[in-house]
Amino acid sequence: MQQKIHQGRNVKRFREMLGIKQEVLTLELGEEWSQKKISLLEQRETI
């Protein structure tokens, strides 16, 4: 059985390994992003 990769959790892990807060990431990604949008993205199994 193949284990599913939780893509959102991986995004969160990479962000945390780099020491970047969600708020900082939103500034880097541009004005169409918000902290809430990043949070929801990290909760999704498939992006």
N, C-alpha and C positions, 0 to 999 in steps of 0.2 A: 504494500500500500504506500502510495506516495503522499508525503506530508505537504499540505498546502502552505505556501509562503504568505505570511501576513505582510503585505507590502506597506501598509500604513505604519505598522509597528517598526518596520525596518527604517522608514523615513525618520521616525522619532528617535530610534537608536543612533542613527548617523548624526542627527542634529545634536543629540545630547553628547555624543563622543567629541564633537567639535566645540562643545560648550556654548552653543547658540540657543538663546531663548526664542520662543515662538514670536514674540514681539519684534525681535531683531530680524528674524527671518522674513517677516512680513515687509519690513522696510527694504530689505534687499531684493525681494521678489517684485515689488512695485505696488502701485496704488490699488490695483484690482484685488489684492490679497488683504485679508484681515486675520487677526489672531484666532478668531472663531473658525474661519475657513481652514486654517492650518490644523487646528484641533480636530475638526471633522475629518480632514484628509488622513490624519494619523490614526483615526479610529476605523477607517475603511480597510477591509481585507484585500480588496482589489482596487487599484487606482486606475 
